[in-house]
């Protein structure tokens, strides 16, 4: 075989009929662009741009709405009361106030660099205002309420050391989509989940496609008892309801050392996801086996392993690609369900965890849609992009597929 | 044909045995006894409980006992987590509940999806088709959970507030078909919406495949109307993939829907199964897995037989 330089091979690959068809598909290109952006964000998260700590620390009061929306007076009062004032008051009451104040933080916010007396003065004023505000019964009719509330908010804001540059940007970004019921940044949690989703999707899709492809090609190529065994194996696995199998496998790990990692999720997904790929590739291999070039390779005396890996499997790569894309969607969507059941991602945020929290905390019932909305929107765009891409891949490479 | 059926049944016996074994082994990664007795029990109590449940026997003996139970249809073992209730009773109450949810959902989904799929296939390439396909993809890209959460919020909570009386229950279930709409209609509608994206696309693909066949051209040439081509010629020929799809889905109906049932508090099979798995109630899970596997295998064989009945070209061998 004459070996060509890689660049010319790549050009040939991009110029095949299927690739040209794919390149003409505007929707597919947009989808690829979106997926590229998600991948970049995932890489950025992996390089610690948003750390796990950013997602788990308290950055403000609970259940703040996003886009810095104006809230009701009760909520504004509540927010100002709980955000910086409370920890500072607690720190000032500490035997060693200096050290305690140094520990106070709210996201990237720290206590303002003022002397203890100044801080004491501000908090005293704020507490006095708080008492007056607390006593106001009908908030809307009290004429001076608004002015007092603004004053109170200004006082509590005075306790915060102003941020500049990157820290300021990150703090504002953290508050962009509001906070969840524990005062954590919804935006950061949503963005961090991109990494989790892509990680789960890519790992499970690659592993499942590889297992499925190798087993499927082996079954189709060798036939006989190998075929019977593999068909028996996938019939067995597909005769258990998918979700039940996922739950049982994920649950089997709840007492093991791996329970806080993603390993149970990977294993649960891979053990159910390989089936579809295996079935498809087996069918394709049965077809390929009858083709002349395979028979030529056999006549040339190549070993069956070599034929399998060099001639059969590469010619099923388009099916692998399609299946990869489909399984990735499956993994991302199943992760949400597993996490909702408490068996999926633990110890880090994910869209499933966010949706579960929104459901469990009664966010939705109280009309607070920021958390579930963020998770859904982030997930929707990614899954939609992959859905469009899978369709385009299917149209280009496997148009006869049903 | 009978030879074929018998051979297929024999061929699937190892599959059945493997499923039962697989489920048993997977379940036994967890020790149910501490959960059943609490953490304060003594080792002796643990051991006697283990003996009582038969967990001290070797895996093969337990496997044999379970198989005997299944083969003789003797499901009178008591549930581990609910004393006084046998596995059979639990399944007998949970499976019909699930069916009341999943059967109407399947029927509705299939009907609507076939209609939309046909419409879409017939308008292939035109804006109607493009819009329908686009919406199907949009619908498929949203998580099941989000549909449920918002369906519950708007469908039961807000609608109930708007009208002053609850139309759909938020949570809970009562037997009886007069209560059906109150408790189950909303879950059914949600599951129809969720499944429609996939089904529409599938049936559209089936119909598109059919429109490209020669017999359609022939029918056109002889002057048959569009409506006749669509409903008489195409639908009949598309019956095989449609029947296959429905047949394959049928056994899954008894599993109910874990998510819908937990959200709406419906005591169906999905709910029972999830509770049983999370509380290590092995008998329920094992027996149900065996029943399901049996139904699944039967439905696959039945599909092939139906093929042969519907399409004289298919030979069973």
Boltz contact constraints between the chains, C-beta under 6 A:
constraints:
  - contact:
      token1: [A, 235]
      token2: [B, 15]
      max_distance: 6.0
  - contact:
      token1: [A, 236]
      token2: [B, 15]
      max_distance: 6.0
  - contact:
      token1: [A, 236]
      token2: [B, 18]
      max_distance: 6.0
  - contact:
      token1: [A, 236]
      token2: [B, 19]
      max_distance: 6.0
  - contact:
      token1: [A, 239]
      token2: [B, 19]
      max_distance: 6.0
  - contact:
      token1: [A, 239]
      token2: [B, 293]
      max_distance: 6.0
  - contact:
      token1: [A, 239]
      token2: [B, 296]
      max_distance: 6.0
  - contact:
      token1: [A, 241]
      token2: [B, 255]
      max_distance: 6.0
  - contact:
      token1: [A, 243]
      token2: [B, 258]
      max_distance: 6.0
  - contact:
      token1: [A, 247]
      token2: [B, 277]
      max_distance: 6.0
  - contact:
      token1: [A, 248]
      token2: [B, 26]
      max_distance: 6.0
  - contact:
      token1: [A, 248]
      token2: [B, 277]
      max_distance: 6.0
  - contact:
      token1: [A, 251]
      token2: [B, 277]
      max_distance: 6.0
  - contact:
      token1: [A, 252]
      token2: [B, 26]
      max_distance: 6.0
  - contact:
      token1: [A, 252]
      token2: [B, 29]
      max_distance: 6.0
  - contact:
      token1: [A, 333]
      token2: [B, 143]
      max_distance: 6.0
  - contact:
      token1: [A, 336]
      token2: [B, 143]
      max_distance: 6.0
  - contact:
      token1: [A, 336]
      token2: [B, 145]
      max_distance: 6.0
  - contact:
      token1: [A, 340]
      token2: [B, 145]
      max_distance: 6.0
  - contact:
      token1: [A, 355]
      token2: [B, 145]
      max_distance: 6.0
  - contact:
      token1: [A, 359]
      token2: [B, 149]
      max_distance: 6.0
  - contact:
      token1: [A, 364]
      token2: [B, 149]
      max_distance: 6.0
  - contact:
      token1: [A, 364]
      token2: [B, 153]
      max_distance: 6.0
  - contact:
      token1: [A, 376]
      token2: [B, 146]
      max_distance: 6.0
  - contact:
      token1: [A, 380]
      token2: [B, 141]
      max_distance: 6.0
  - contact:
      token1: [A, 380]
      token2: [B, 142]
      max_distance: 6.0
  - contact:
      token1: [A, 383]
      token2: [B, 141]
      max_distance: 6.0
  - contact:
      token1: [A, 384]
      token2: [B, 141]
      max_distance: 6.0
  - contact:
      token1: [A, 387]
      token2: [B, 137]
      max_distance: 6.0
  - contact:
      token1: [A, 387]
      token2: [B, 140]
      max_distance: 6.0
  - contact:
      token1: [A, 387]
      token2: [B, 141]
      max_distance: 6.0
  - contact:
      token1: [A, 402]
      token2: [B, 205]
      max_distance: 6.0
